[in-house]
Amino acid sequence: MMKETGQLIRRLDGALSAPNRVNVFADLKNQRQRTTAVRNRATSLRRDLLAVLSTKAKAASGELAQVRDERDLLLVLARELHLHMMVAPPSTAIGRPAR
């Protein structure tokens, strides 16, 4: 009994000290995967929509072209941030230090 209790404590400690605690519970892990998939799909659709809009409005004024260039730069920066967040541990991805 003591040996089994010790093993259980070690497993729980390992799970709770893992960088991604949401994976300890299967239902939370599945929900997180679905949420990530929906967010990625929405980002992809938004990018495609902006590409269509940019193509249709090529003959725009200089000011509009400048705003569009700034938007494109922001999209690149947002994409880089998204990629960074995908590789960073969840606790650091939202601005909190890892424990």
C-alpha positions as CSV (number, residue, x, y, z in Angstrom):
1,M,0.0,0.0,0.0
2,M,2.8,2.5,0.9
3,K,4.6,1.6,-2.4
4,E,1.5,2.3,-4.5
5,T,0.8,5.6,-2.6
6,G,4.4,6.7,-3.3
7,Q,4.0,5.9,-7.0
8,L,0.7,7.8,-7.1
9,I,2.2,10.8,-5.4
10,R,5.2,10.8,-7.9
11,R,2.8,10.6,-10.9
12,L,0.6,13.4,-9.5
13,D,3.7,15.6,-8.8
14,G,5.0,14.9,-12.3
15,A,1.6,15.8,-13.9
16,L,1.3,19.0,-11.9
17,S,4.8,20.2,-12.5
18,A,4.5,19.6,-16.3
19,P,4.7,22.7,-18.4
20,N,1.3,22.0,-20.0
21,R,-1.1,20.9,-17.2
22,V,-4.1,21.0,-19.4
23,N,-2.9,17.7,-21.0
24,V,-3.4,15.9,-17.7
25,F,-7.2,15.8,-18.3
26,A,-8.2,14.4,-21.6
27,D,-11.4,16.5,-21.9
28,L,-9.4,19.7,-21.4
29,K,-6.8,18.6,-23.9
30,N,-9.4,17.8,-26.5
31,Q,-11.2,21.1,-26.0
32,R,-7.8,23.0,-26.3
33,Q,-7.1,21.2,-29.5
34,R,-10.5,22.1,-31.0
35,T,-10.1,25.7,-29.9
36,T,-6.7,25.9,-31.5
37,A,-8.0,24.4,-34.7
38,V,-10.9,26.9,-34.9
39,R,-8.6,29.8,-34.2
40,N,-6.2,28.7,-36.9
41,R,-9.0,28.2,-39.4
42,A,-10.4,31.7,-38.6
43,T,-7.0,33.2,-39.1
44,S,-6.6,31.4,-42.4
45,L,-10.0,32.6,-43.6
46,R,-9.2,36.2,-42.5
47,R,-6.0,36.1,-44.4
48,D,-7.7,34.8,-47.6
49,L,-10.4,37.4,-47.3
50,L,-7.9,40.2,-47.0
51,A,-6.0,38.8,-50.0
52,V,-9.2,39.0,-52.1
53,L,-10.0,42.5,-50.9
54,S,-6.5,43.6,-51.7
55,T,-6.7,42.2,-55.2
56,K,-10.1,43.9,-55.9
57,A,-8.9,47.3,-54.6
58,K,-5.5,47.6,-56.5
59,A,-6.4,50.9,-58.0
60,A,-6.7,52.7,-54.7
61,S,-5.5,56.1,-53.6
62,G,-2.0,56.6,-52.2
63,E,-3.3,57.0,-48.6
64,L,-5.3,53.7,-48.9
65,A,-2.2,51.9,-50.3
66,Q,-0.2,53.2,-47.3
67,V,-2.8,51.9,-44.8
68,R,-2.9,48.6,-46.7
69,D,0.9,48.3,-46.4
70,E,0.8,49.0,-42.7
71,R,-2.0,46.4,-42.3
72,D,0.1,43.8,-44.2
73,L,3.1,44.5,-41.9
74,L,0.9,44.1,-38.8
75,L,-0.4,40.8,-40.2
76,V,3.2,39.5,-40.6
77,L,4.0,40.6,-37.0
78,A,0.8,38.9,-35.7
79,R,1.7,35.7,-37.6
80,E,5.2,35.7,-36.0
81,L,3.6,36.3,-32.6
82,H,1.2,33.4,-33.1
83,L,4.1,31.1,-34.1
84,H,6.0,32.2,-31.1
85,M,3.1,31.5,-28.8
86,M,2.7,28.0,-30.3
87,V,6.3,27.1,-29.3
88,A,6.4,28.9,-25.9
89,P,5.0,27.1,-22.8
90,P,1.5,28.2,-22.1
91,S,2.3,29.9,-18.9
92,T,4.9,32.2,-20.7
93,A,2.7,32.6,-23.8
94,I,0.2,34.8,-21.9
95,G,2.8,36.9,-20.2
96,R,3.2,35.1,-16.9
97,P,6.5,33.6,-15.8
98,A,6.8,29.8,-15.8
99,R,6.6,28.1,-12.4
